[in-house]
Amino acid sequence: METVDYRFTKQYQSSLEVSRDVAEDVKSFWLDVGLKEEVIEQIELCLVELVNNAYEHAYQSTEGEPIELISYIKENELVIEITDYGQSMTDDEFEKAINNTFIEPDPEDPETWTTSGRGFIIVVQLTDNLEYEKSGKKNTFKLYKKTEA
C-alpha cells in the first residue's frame, strides 16, 4: 500500500485568470509541507502552463468549466493531477508535444516567434515525469517531481 503523506484537492472554474488562483492556493500547501522554494518555483510554472492549456485547448477558452487539482506527496515525490472534462488530446498529439524541441526565436524569421507548443517543453524539462490519461470525458495530466535528491 502506498503512503500519501499530505494532500491538497480543490475544484476551480476555467477562466483566463484561474491559473494564478490555482498556483496561489497550492503554493501555500506546498510551503506548509516544507517543499524547497526551488521545487515550488519550478512546479508552479508547470502547473500554470497546464491549467492554461485546459482553459485554452480543452475548453476552447470557455469560462466556467471544471478544472480539478489534486496535489500530494508520496514517498518523497510530489504528484500533481490536473483534470478537465473538455476536448482531449490524441496520444499522437501528446507524444509530439512532449517530444518537441525548443526553437530559438529569430528576429529575422517571424515563423519562429510563436509561443504555441513551448509549454510542454518547459513542463517536460522541469518535471521528472509527465503522464496523460483519458477516461471517458475526463482528461488528467499527472506531473511527478522528486522532493529530495
N, C-alpha and C positions, 0 to 999 in steps of 0.2 A: 504494500500500500504506500502510495506517495504521500509525503507530508507537505501540506501547504502551510507556510508559516504566517503569512499575512495576506489579506485580500481586500481589494477595492472594487466595487461594482456600482455602475451608475448608467442610466439611460439618458440620452440627450436628443434634442430635435435638430435636424440638419438645418444649417444656415451658413452664410458666408463667414460669420464670426465664431461659430461653435468650436472650432479647433482651439482657439485661445481659452475658452471656458474649460474645455476638457483638460488642456495642459495645466491650467492653474489648479484645478481640483486634484488631479492625480499627482502633481508635483508636491503638494502638501503631504499626501500619503507617502510618497517616496522619501521625503525628508524625515517624516515621523518614524519610518522603519530603518533609517540610518544609511540610505544609499549614498555613495560618494557623489559629490557635485558634478564631477566629470561624467559619470554614468548618467546622471539625471539630465544634463545638458544634451548629451548625445541622443538619448532615447526620447527626450521631449521633441527634438527636431523630427525624428521618425514618426512619432505619434501625430504631430501636427500635419505632416505630409499625408499620412494615410486617412486621417479624418477629413482633410480637404478633398482627397480623392473620392471618398464616399459621397460627399456633397456634390462635387462636380461631375463625376463619372457615373457612379451607381444611381444617383438620383437626378442627374442632368440639371443640377443647380436648383432643384425644387426644395423649398423650405418646409420644415415641419415634419420631416420623415425621421424614423427612429435610427439612431446610431447608439450602439451599446458598447460600453467599455468595461473590461474586466482586467485587472492587473493583480498579480500575486507573485510571491517569491516561493520557489520550490527548490530545495536543495542547492542553495547558493546561485540560483538562476532567476532572473526577473523575467516573467512572462506577461505579455500584454496581448489581449484579444480585442480586436476592433471588428464589430459586426454591423452589417447593414442588410437591408432587405430589398435592395434595388437591383439594377442590371448587373449581372455577374460578368466576370472576365472569363474568357475561354482559357483552357490550360495552355494553349499556344501563346496567347496574349500575355499570360503571367510569366511563362518561361522567357519570352522575348524581353519583357520589362525587367526581369531580374538579371538577365544576361547582357543587357545593353551596355555600351561603353560611353563614357563621357566625351563629348566633342567640345573642345575649347572654342568659345565664340571668337570668330574672326571679324574684326571691324569692317573688312572689305567684302565679306560674304554674308548677306542677310539671312540665308538659309541656316546658318549656324547659330542664330540668335534665339531660336525657340527654347522655351524652358520646359516644354512638354516632354515627359519621359525621364527627366533628371531626378525626380523624387525617388523613384525606386532604386536608382543607382546609389543615392545617398543612404537610403534605408539598408540596402544590402551591405554597404561598406561599414555602417555603424552598428550593426547587429551581428550576433553570432549565427543566427538562423532566421529565416522568414518563410512561413508556410501560408498557403491559401487553401481554404476548404469551402466547398459549396455543398449545401444540403437543402434541397427544395429551393425556396426563395432566400435562404439565409446564406450570406457570404461573410466569411471570417478570415481576417488576416491575423496570424499569430507571430509575434516577434519574441525572440529569445536573446537575452543578454546576461552573460555571467556577471555576478555581483562581486566576485573575488577572483584574484589572479591565481 
